[in-house]
Amino acid sequence: MNSEAQRPGGERIRNIAPWSPGTVGVYVFIVALLLATSTARQVSSFPFINELLAVLFLIFLIRYMSVRYRMDADRLVAWRVFGSRSVPYSSVRRIVYANLRQLGPVSYLGTWGWHGRMWSPLVGSFDSIHTVSDGVMIFAGNFPLFVSPRDPPAFARELSRRVRSYTGPLEEDVGAPPEAGETGATAGAASR
């Protein structure tokens, strides 16, 4: 957890999502390849197609690298360029650890909309503002939210502390202290 700023009435905690070197490398490689082959006009009759595709992939890279999470006094904000979601603590019902690879057939190409809506046979439709596959699933509102903070256990503990101050104990809560009940110790899968 990076505590970067404080304000009267509550501590604001910011967390930058971790980047996968492989993902960043693939984006950089694609952009470099497109720009290196931009002089080969035989590839397409459309002028500047490689440059336009390179700009598109640069936008995807910037969007990927801009993922941030902020816990304010009354809400969690998951933010990135071209998409964000705000979750009031009073609407959170469950906090569980999750892994996108274990949620079934979901992928980056399966996302749509401002919030990065995805679908899983285990959870149904959910919003995803993440950079890596390990993270925390927050069940709130109509659609759960998947986030991938730098330290998921510390993130879940702090989020749980803030949510419990609004709502009391949750149905399932991986961030709850062990003395708060059995659910904090036994929770673990988003599919429950």
Sequence and secondary structure as in RCSB ss.txt:
>XXXX:A:sequence
MNSEAQRPGGERIRNIAPWSPGTVGVYVFIVALLLATSTARQVSSFPFINELLAVLFLIFLIRYMSVRYRMDADR
LVAWRVFGSRSVPYSSVRRIVYANLRQLGPVSYLGTWGWHGRMWSPLVGSFDSIHTVSDGVMIFAGNFPLFVSPR
DPPAFARELSRRVRSYTGPLEEDVGAPPEAGETGATAGAASR
>XXXX:A:secstr
 EEEEEETTEEEEEEE    HHHHHHHHHHHHHHHHTTT GGG SSTTHHHHHHHHHHHHHHHHHT EEEE SSE
EEEEETTEEEEEEGGGEEEEEEEEGGGSSS  GGG BTTTTEEEETTTEEEEEE SSSEEEEEEETTS EEE  S
SHHHHHHHHHHHHHHHH S SEETTS GGG HHHHH   TT 
